[in-house]
Amino acid sequence: MTNIVSNRIKFAIYSLMGEEKAYYIADKLRIDNLYIEEPLAIDYSYQVFLSESAKIIKCTAGILKINDLKPDNRGIIFKYKQISKETFAQLEIPVVQNHQAVYAFTKANLMSGNWNLAKYALFSTFNQKLIDRHAKALTNQELASFERDIETAIFSHQVMQESDFNLNQNNNRISLLELIQILEKHRHSIIVNLKHLRENYQYQSVKRVKGYRDANGNLLKPWLKTEYIDEGDYVDMGCFEINRNTATINMLVTRKVKLVKTEDETPVIEIAGLLANDLTSYNNYTVVSDRQLNIKSLKVKISSKKTFDLLKHKGIIAAESFDFRSEYIINLENLPLVSLDGKYRNIDGLFNQLAEIKILASIISAHLKQESDTFVPEQLDELKKHYLSENLYLNFPTVKAEGTIDTKVSYKIDIGSKDILNLSKLYSANKFLERRYEVYDTETGEIFSKPTFEMTLRENIAVRQKPLSPRMKVTKVDELMKPIFDDFLGIDNNGKVAGILEYLENLSPARKEALNSPHSLLGKGAGGLGKQEKIAALTATKVKLDEYVEKIYQDKISPLVFYIGSTGLLPDGMEGKAMSAIQLAALCPNLSFSKDESEGLFFEVGDSLIGIYEKVECLSRKSLASVG
């Protein structure tokens, strides 16, 4: 076998910010034999065999073995070795970036699951067309397309000539996410031109209209409707929220409304003993939808010179001087969605913490389905009749609007553990109660076939463990949920509920004590709390649990989800190998996958998992999507 080092090149690996991240040399060997068994030195990373005539590519991080070559399939091998910056500078060999060796290096890292490094290698070719097409690839299907195009580039000199990408094109501009954070902080000094917003807005879901449909499909309007109290052209700048699972940012605009009767427009003054002339309606406007900018610009007026000066300093407003009467345009186009040098927090342990809180919150919610610590049942019925929730949120019945529906691809990003893939694997409280416990009447002995936690608020109702049937498979979800249920129900005082409540700094000691002592919360008769006291304790705790979970998402998880979805990268320092569901199942045999999840892409990051799933969603076309 004749293996001749015909030449050696060097190349740098760049981040999307244009920073040099690593340095490599590539030795090029010409292969003259039909059988190959080529070793790889310990200080080399990969070797890649290429046969241009047969369009064969073989990548390995070890010994390269090929024994089925034909006489005209001879080719070359690239061997890659990482070197220091100093060595890179000292080596007097050609520096190449848009080169066959760099494309082959990209292919090798894709096959090895080195997601970030493969994309950094792609950036390092400066190939504008391929970067535009594949830099944000998120799913198995998109990565397969990425790999096919890289293979084409390896054997196509024409593709390799398309090298005009500017790595520094947006580095000096404020990111959209940072701008959103500024607008959120200063929203009380900004009002938005609502007419301009509506005229330039594309709905990102299926448009729904208020009412019902009869048997013939005719729309029947509710007996009440809302009228805006503020009928001006401007509204207060809304609150912004990053979605928990997608690279999406919504702006929530609130407006004051009153209820009037649809038939004669008579105003409704009082409902359930409450004045009804100062209600609030909520409209969500999607600023970024699955990493695509949906609102190109906002027309605003600014009442604070401090806010104006900050936006001007950030390059967002072009006007020279502040005038509270003037309308300014905040242009959102051409801003990078996120800062590429942002710092993202470690997510180790977060999944189990969220799962425990969700389990306890689910138990509490199951108790409160038909209960209120504020209103009596008659008031709740009156509120419901007027399309109001217990919290006085308007909740009109809606149906899908008629018209043409489009579809779009959405990307869901979830965190999990090596035992439980994501939070959706948890049972609802009532489902788990039925699965592992018996709820029975202490006087008659009757065991309820469809038990609920609402029943446990009644006298003479008790709960005990259900004997395991031979057919039941105890899973990691069971192992996580059961100790919390046992503690809450007073079956095993193991301290799990108290441990979860330690997360809640502002919950009163009395409420914590009530929940920490199941015999006090669930006990019957004189020894326990009264029903309304139980409901009050449960309601207050549920509010605090929800607030705590929201803070975790907004501080730690949602920014990470937005970064991954927006860039197609994991943050630096959080690299993990990309895996299919089959590969992950072999590594973590306790995991279970739905049909959609089995098509997902996964990363092992510390003791956590990050999963990315593709789904198709429907949305109404622009002509249909007028926004209220």
C-alpha positions, 0 to 999 in steps of 0.5 A: 500500500502506498500512502504518500503525504502529498501536502499539508494545510492548516485552517482555523475554526471560527464562531459566528461572531468571527472569533477563532475558536480552534486551529487544525492541520490536515494531512492529505494522503494519496491512496493507490491501493484497493484495500485500506487499513490506515491507523490514526495517531493518538494526537489526531482527531479524525481521518476521512477517505474521499473517492471523487470518482465513486463519490465515496466518503468514509469518516472515522476517529480510529483505524480506517478500514476499506476493502471494497474499492474498485480499481477506479475508486482510488482517492485521498485521506485527510487526517486532522490534528488540533494544534495551538494558536502559536503552532498555527502561526509558526507553521509555514504552510498554506492557510485554507478555509473554503477547502475540500478538507474543511468540508470533509472535517464538517462531515466528520463532525456531523457524523460524530454528533459534534453539532456545534463544531460541525456548524463552526466548521461550516462557518469557517468555509465562509460559504454564504449559501450553505451557511444561510441554508444550514446554520440553524438546522435543528432537527434530524431531517434538517441535519440530514439535508445539511449532511447531503449538501456538505457531501455535494460540496466536497465533490463540487468545486463550484459549490466551494467557490461560493465563499463570501460570508461576513462573520462580523455582519451583525456583531456590533448591533444590539440583539433583539432580545436585549432590545425587548428587555429594554422595552420591557423595563421602560414600557411605562414610558412608551405607548404603541401605535395600535393601528400600525401594529395591526396593519403589519401583523401576521397571525401565528395561529388559527384565527378564532372568533367569539361565539358558537356554531349551530348544527348548520355551521352558522356562527351564533354570537355570545349574548355579551360582547366587549367595548373598549373604553380606550378608543385612541390610536395608542395603547401602553407598551405590552409585557414581553414573554419568551415562550417556554419551549420555542424560540418565540417572543410575545407582547401582551397588550392589555386594554380596558373594556366594559361588557354590553349586551349583544342584542341592545348594547345595554352595559352590564354594571354589576356581576356577582356583587362586583362592578363590571365597568373596569375589566381588562382584555388581553391580546398577544402579539407574536414578535418572534415566531419560531426564530422568524421575526413577525413584527418588522417595526413598532411606531411609538411615542416616548414620554421619558427623555431617559428612555429616549436617550437609552434607545438612541445610545443603542442605535434604535432611534435615529432622531437627534432630539427628544420630543414627547409629541413625536412618533418614533419608529423602532425598527426590529429588522436586521437585528440579531435575535440573540447576543452570541456571547451571552451567558446561560446558566447551568440547567443541572438539577432543574428538571427534577426541581420543576417536576417535583413542583409540578407534581405538588401543584397538580395535586393542589389544582386537583383539589381546587377544580370546583372550589374558590377561596374568594367566591361562593358557588352561586357567584362562580355560576354568575361569573361563568354566565358572564364569561368571567373566570374566578380571577375576572379574566374574560373567557368567551367561547370561540370557534375557528374562523372560516378561511384559508389555513396555512401551515408552518414548521415549529420547533419544540425544545424541552429539558429532561433527565436521564430517567424521564424525557420531559415533564409531559411524562408525569401523570395528572394528579387524579390519574396517579391517584387512581393508578396507585391509591384507593379512595374510599368511604370510611363509613360504608367501605365503598371504594370509588372507581373514579377517585378525585382529590376533590373527594378528599375534602369531604367528611368520611373520605380516606385514602390508602395505597392500592396493592400493586397488580402483577401487570403494573410496571413501576416506572421512574415516573412512579418512583418520582411521584409516589413519595410526594403523594405519600407525604401529602396524603399522610401515608408516609411522612417523608418530608418531600412536601416540606422540601418542595415548599422550601423553594417558596421564600414568601409563603407564610409559615402558617401556610407552610405548616398546614401543608407540611402536616398532612394530618392537619390539612387532610384530617377530618373533624375537630383535629383538622382544618376547616374546608375553607381554611384548607382551600385558602392554604392550597390556593395561596400555595398554588399561586406561589408555586406557579410564580416560582416555576415562571421565574425558573423558566424566564430566568434560566430555561426560556433564554436557553430555549430561545438561544438554541432555537434562534442560532441552531447552536448550543451555548459555548460551554454546554456542548453535547453530542447530538443523538437520535432517539435510538442512540439515547434509548441505548444510553438511557434505557429508562426513557420512553418515547412517543411517536413524535419524540422518537423523531427528535434530536437529543443532547446529553448536557451534564445530568440533563437532556435537551430534546428538540422536536419538529411539529407542523402547526396551522395558522390563518392567512394574512387576509383572515388575520385581523387582530382585535 
